Amino acid sequence: MDVPSDLGEFLKSRRAALRPEAVGLTPLPTRRRVRGLRREELAMLSGVSVTHYTRLEQGRAAGASDSVLTAIARTLRLTDDETAHLRALARPSRRTTPSRPEHASASVRQLLSAMPGVPALALDRRNDILAWNTPGHTLLAPHLPTDAPDSAAIRPNLTRMLFLDPTYRALYRDWPTEAVLAVASLRQVTANHPHDQRLTDLVGQLTIHSDEFTTLWKRHPVRTCTSGVKRLHHPTAGPLDLTFETLTLPSPSGQRMITYTAEAGSSSERALRVLQSLDRPYAVPGSGSRVGLS
């Protein structure tokens, strides 16, 4: 990833979104040529020199102290996620991240298989699906081969599917919100792993094939979303409102598990039972175990 360019784009996007009135400045009667704050206004409010701030927007962050970054984040009214993102861009990791395909461990596959009533899947940091149990496959991607996660060549990626797979896209009743969250998460991951070629390839592919992705990517949204509610419309079960939780797995590469549950007694819980009633054994491909339906 082009970290210096990303740093400048991020700062410019947040500066453009902040109106002078919001920070106590009285606009001059002359016509402003820029949206939001000018560089010199932001520098003044942050207590740094215009030259220093300009270097940051040019991607030259060497020597930027914690106090300077904190002051700029405060002036721009960044969220905690955005502030962490600013620091990651200003001080990119020098560590080279292996780009080889990852795999779910046997214990993770066993855990997925042990949850016959809970749709769940294991992901790497790029949102590649490493494994899913049958409820997870049936809920999210029944149009794909059950063993698709086992092959790096055809392995599904949730972000790619959201923008480029019409069937998966149609699953979300509020697709625009899901799209923003997906891009916001991808922005964070790329900032923390700037040398991951597979991430770079993913962003490049989405930029080429999706104008919607490109538009959102340029806005530079940043947000951590590890739990919440997914509003779905499944082709078999109908509407579902499912609570999702993200669990970090003990993997140095950032693997995680996502589970989907429904409120007890709700129509969504009944809809999940419809999926569970399908005549399929609940198991994870490659796990070596098959758990029958309850």
URWO-V198898 format. One record per helix or strand of 2 or more residues. SS is the DSSP state (A for helix, B for strand). FROM is the first residue (numbers start at 1). TO is the last residue. If there is no record, write none. Layout:
ss = [SS:SS]
from = [FROM:FROM]
to = [TO:TO]
This chain:
ss = [A:A:A:A:A:A:A:B:B:A:A:A:A:A:A:A:B:B:B:A]
from = [3:20:39:50:66:80:106:119:128:134:148:158:166:175:197:211:227:238:256:267]
to = [16:23:46:57:75:90:113:123:132:140:150:164:169:192:209:219:234:248:261:276]
